[in-house]
Amino acid sequence: MKATGAVLTVLMVVGIALGQIAAADEAWRIGTILPLTGPQAKNGTKNFDGIKIATDMINEAGGVLGKKVVLISADASEPQAAASEANRLITNEKITAIIGTQSSSLSMAATVVAEQNKVFYIENEGVSGQITGRGFKYTFRTTFSGDMMAAQMVDYAAQVLAPKFKKTAKELKLAIIHEDGGFGTSTGTALQKHAKTLEMNVVAVETYSAKTADLSGLVLKLKQAKPDVLLAAQYINDAILFHRQAAELRFIVPVIGTTAGQGNPDFYNALTKDAEGILAGGIPAEISIERLGAEQKADAGDFVKRYQASHNGEYPNPTSFVGFAGAWILYKYIMPKAGGLDPEKLREAALSLNIPPGKGVLNWGIKFSPPGAPDAGQNVTASAGISQWQSGKLKLVFPKEIATAEAK
């Protein structure tokens, strides 16, 4: 009897272990790394909202290749934490595909770990040119780069704002400010590069820490420079601080910021009427659903409806759009073609995609730069837009091909 009992015990243990393995095999386990706490948590949480809705949608439609998707989530508020969490997901959780990271500085750290371990990585929002400028094989950015966004911001100043000042683009006086992290630095550099290409007059370039509690000195320097237009690469907290102190010190010029700062709903909630008319370059504020193909129109419409249902009727935050887009591209286009989550097959599947604008997500197509290209892994069909706060809503005003409203 004792022997029989021992055998039964062993069989039970083996059965439990096999059951756990079977349960794990019944779902696709995908990692996420985002700043869910700390100074970037507002954007990180909104990004995760988009990923989560995409996951719910694909699971309710039967999953990917007949298996549900389960998110194994990690919180990282600093680059060191992003690298540590990437290592934990890969080593302890045995994750072979990760979606992240919302922030360029976090992405720069996490993707190094993924590359070293040959893990497939979807960067859905971090725009630093360095993310896809290092020749990595396993990092794919589904959104636009900072260089693409900066070009759009400078073009708007040259094409739209200069005529309002009755000046040529070369006569328009520009000032550029940016936070000193990966996002701000790469965007600031790109802004200067594109302004130089158009031979525009840059009268000031100022850098600061996004963690600062006082930007009054910066504002006073800008007042002395007397620019016609200010281009700003900021996060949400420093963007709010800057605009409050600019108002207090009566520094009033047209501002083109970014969706990481000026395009965040919290920016308007903090400044209300003082946010009216302010512009934000980056993620298009709205999906031009009517310009999408039939299937894509249904997917985008479902996303908007679900987001509004879970956010008291609020229209999706721009950062939620790219969270959704990154996950949806993985679930809908890459994984089915790869047949699963093998990193090598995911790479091959991603590089084989050639989907035109209107047939992908967010009015973008899906085509990644190949290995050896200066921007290997970059979705070259992704495009930035310029949005503006109008009567409390962020409206897409540029370029005209996808605009949903006229600039004011």
DALINMO-V26435 format. One record per residue. PHI is phi in whole degrees, -180 to 180 (none if undefined). OMEGA is omega in whole degrees, -180 to 180 (none if undefined). D_CENTER is the distance of its C-alpha to the mean C-alpha in Angstrom with 2 decimals. Layout:
phi,omega,d_center
PHI,OMEGA,D_CENTER
PHI,OMEGA,D_CENTER
//
This chain:
phi,omega,d_center
none,-180,62.74
-62,-180,60.92
-63,179,59.90
-62,178,58.78
-62,-180,56.76
-65,179,55.12
-62,179,54.28
-62,179,52.80
-63,179,50.70
-61,180,49.37
-63,179,48.66
-64,180,46.82
-63,179,44.61
-62,180,43.95
-62,178,43.28
-63,-180,40.73
-62,179,38.95
-65,178,39.00
-65,179,37.76
-66,178,34.77
-64,180,34.02
-63,180,34.50
-63,179,32.20
-65,-179,29.44
-72,-178,30.16
-78,-178,29.86
-138,173,26.07
-87,-179,23.08
-97,-176,21.69
-122,-178,18.00
-86,170,16.42
-131,175,13.26
-129,-177,12.48
-148,176,10.71
-81,-178,12.19
-95,172,14.31
-134,179,16.93
90,-172,17.42
-65,-179,16.16
-103,-174,12.40
-63,-178,13.34
-61,178,12.81
-73,-179,9.04
-61,180,9.24
-66,178,11.81
-64,177,10.19
-62,-180,7.38
-64,176,10.56
-56,180,12.42
-65,178,10.61
-62,-178,11.27
-64,179,14.71
-65,177,15.60
-60,180,14.89
-66,177,17.07
-62,-178,19.72
-63,-178,19.90
-69,180,20.46
-68,179,22.89
-69,178,24.85
-90,178,25.20
109,178,26.82
82,177,24.05
-106,-178,23.38
54,175,26.75
83,-180,28.50
-122,179,26.79
-71,176,24.51
-101,176,21.15
-117,179,21.16
-89,173,18.19
-107,-167,19.21
-95,177,16.94
-131,179,16.75
-105,179,16.05
-142,-179,15.35
-101,-180,15.40
-135,-180,16.59
-54,180,16.28
-61,178,19.71
-68,179,18.80
-63,178,15.78
-66,180,18.33
-64,-179,20.93
-70,176,19.00
-62,179,18.04
-64,179,21.75
-65,-180,22.83
-60,-177,20.89
-74,-175,22.28
-80,-175,25.75
-86,-177,26.64
-91,179,24.70
60,180,25.09
-79,180,21.54
-116,177,20.97
-146,-177,17.40
-129,172,14.32
-114,177,10.83
-169,-14,8.40
-123,180,7.60
74,-176,4.87
-108,-180,7.33
-61,-178,8.82
-65,177,12.23
-70,179,11.82
-63,-180,10.47
-57,-180,13.44
-79,-175,15.78
-68,-177,14.84
-70,175,14.71
-62,179,18.14
-65,179,19.61
-63,-179,18.28
-64,180,19.71
-62,-178,22.95
-100,180,23.37
56,178,22.39
-108,-178,19.75
-70,-174,17.23
-131,174,13.60
-98,172,10.52
-94,-171,7.45
-102,-179,4.68
-148,-180,1.69
-56,-171,5.09
-107,-178,7.02
-52,179,10.49
-61,-179,13.03
-67,-178,14.72
-59,179,12.34
-107,-179,13.83
-108,-176,16.88
-108,179,18.82
74,180,20.28
-69,-178,18.81
-95,-171,19.91
-111,179,17.79
-101,180,14.19
-129,179,12.40
-99,-177,9.07
-85,180,8.53
-97,-180,6.39
-77,176,8.36
-93,177,9.52
-61,180,10.52
-65,179,13.92
-65,179,13.20
-68,-179,11.70
-61,179,14.68
-60,180,17.11
-65,-180,16.25
-64,-180,16.80
-68,178,20.04
-61,-180,21.21
-65,178,20.98
-61,-177,23.04
-73,-172,25.50
-88,-174,25.91
-109,-174,25.69
-80,-179,26.40
-55,178,29.06
-60,179,31.41
-67,176,31.21
-90,-177,32.61
58,179,35.12
-129,170,34.00
-79,178,32.99
-58,-179,29.62
-69,-179,31.60
-85,-178,33.25
-65,-180,30.17
-92,-179,29.63
-108,167,26.06
-121,-179,24.91
-126,174,21.69
-128,178,20.44
-157,174,17.63
-71,-169,17.09
-94,175,18.32
-82,-178,15.57
-60,-180,13.63
-64,-176,10.97
-64,-177,13.90
-65,-179,16.36
-66,179,14.70
-70,179,13.75
-60,178,17.25
-63,-180,18.90
-67,177,17.41
-61,180,18.49
-64,-179,21.92
-63,-177,22.17
-72,176,21.60
-64,178,23.86
-66,179,26.46
-59,180,26.27
-90,179,27.18
56,180,29.76
-85,-174,28.46
-93,179,29.97
-93,-174,27.71
-96,179,29.82
-161,172,27.70
-133,-177,24.85
-128,-179,24.22
-122,-180,22.18
-156,177,22.01
-87,179,20.69
-65,-179,18.02
-91,-176,20.48
-64,179,23.34
-105,-177,25.41
-150,178,27.00
-117,-178,25.84
-64,178,29.16
-62,178,30.30
-63,180,27.30
-61,-179,28.00
-65,176,31.65
-63,180,30.92
-67,178,28.93
-59,179,31.83
-68,-178,34.18
-75,177,32.15
53,177,32.29
-75,172,29.32
-82,-175,29.05
-139,177,25.24
-113,174,22.69
-106,-172,19.31
-133,174,17.15
-111,-172,14.07
-136,170,13.94
-93,-171,12.41
-66,-175,13.87
-65,180,17.14
-73,176,18.19
-66,178,17.37
-62,-180,19.69
-59,-178,22.23
-60,-176,22.35
-67,176,22.95
-65,-178,25.54
-74,176,27.42
-65,178,27.24
-66,-180,28.87
-63,-177,31.44
-96,176,32.36
56,171,32.41
-99,-174,29.95
-124,175,28.91
-142,173,27.17
-61,-178,24.52
-119,169,21.06
-111,178,17.96
-98,179,15.15
-134,-180,11.38
-68,176,9.25
-69,-179,8.50
-123,-175,12.29
-66,-179,14.45
-90,-179,12.32
-83,178,12.25
-53,179,15.32
-64,177,16.66
-64,179,17.17
-68,180,19.49
-60,-179,21.10
-79,-173,22.05
-106,-178,23.36
45,-173,24.45
-60,179,26.63
-71,178,25.67
-88,-178,22.12
-59,177,23.71
87,-180,23.15
-71,-175,20.35
-104,178,17.73
-138,176,13.98
-88,177,12.43
132,-176,8.99
-64,177,7.57
-54,-175,11.04
-69,-178,12.45
-138,172,14.42
-87,176,14.86
-79,-171,18.08
-58,-176,19.48
-66,-179,22.92
-92,-179,21.91
-86,173,20.69
-66,-174,23.14
-57,-179,25.06
-66,-179,23.36
-67,177,19.82
-63,179,21.02
-66,180,22.33
-64,-179,19.18
-64,178,17.02
-63,178,19.91
-65,178,20.23
-60,-179,16.63
-60,-179,17.22
-62,-179,20.64
-66,180,19.63
-62,-179,17.00
-64,180,19.68
-65,-178,22.28
-97,-179,20.56
-132,175,19.53
53,176,22.90
83,-179,22.29
-68,176,19.17
-69,-176,17.06
-53,173,13.52
-64,179,11.13
-53,-179,8.44
-70,174,5.73
-70,177,8.22
-57,-176,8.26
-74,173,5.21
-62,177,6.57
-61,-176,9.78
-61,-179,9.30
-61,180,8.53
-68,-177,11.47
-65,177,13.55
-63,178,13.59
-66,-176,14.78
-70,-169,17.26
-91,-172,18.57
-116,-173,18.73
-87,-177,18.59
-59,180,20.46
-60,-180,23.31
-74,179,23.99
-80,-179,23.93
80,-180,26.18
153,-175,24.40
-119,174,22.39
-70,-175,24.34
-56,-179,21.96
-67,180,24.19
-72,175,24.37
-64,177,20.62
-58,-178,20.34
-61,-180,23.15
-65,-180,21.80
-62,-177,18.39
-71,-180,20.31
-85,-176,22.75
-72,176,20.44
-148,-174,21.16
-106,-175,20.04
-73,176,20.40
-54,-178,18.32
93,180,19.27
-112,179,19.87
-110,-180,16.40
-136,177,13.60
59,-178,12.39
69,177,15.29
-92,167,13.92
-98,178,16.02
-139,176,15.45
-151,-176,17.10
-97,175,16.23
-61,-176,18.08
-79,175,20.97
-57,-179,22.14
95,177,23.84
-75,-180,21.70
-60,-180,20.37
-122,-176,16.76
-51,179,17.57
94,-179,14.96
-84,173,12.90
-74,-172,12.57
-76,179,14.91
-92,178,14.97
-68,-180,11.43
-140,176,12.02
-84,176,10.95
-145,174,13.17
-114,-180,15.10
-117,-177,15.58
-140,175,18.44
-75,179,19.76
-133,180,22.91
52,175,25.16
83,180,22.52
-124,179,20.04
-89,-176,17.05
-111,-180,18.27
-81,-173,16.93
-117,-176,19.58
-160,0,18.73
-76,-173,19.26
-62,-177,22.24
-61,-178,21.68
-123,-177,18.96
-64,177,19.82
-112,180,20.94
-156,175,22.87
-87,177,24.86
-70,178,23.93
-114,none,26.31
//
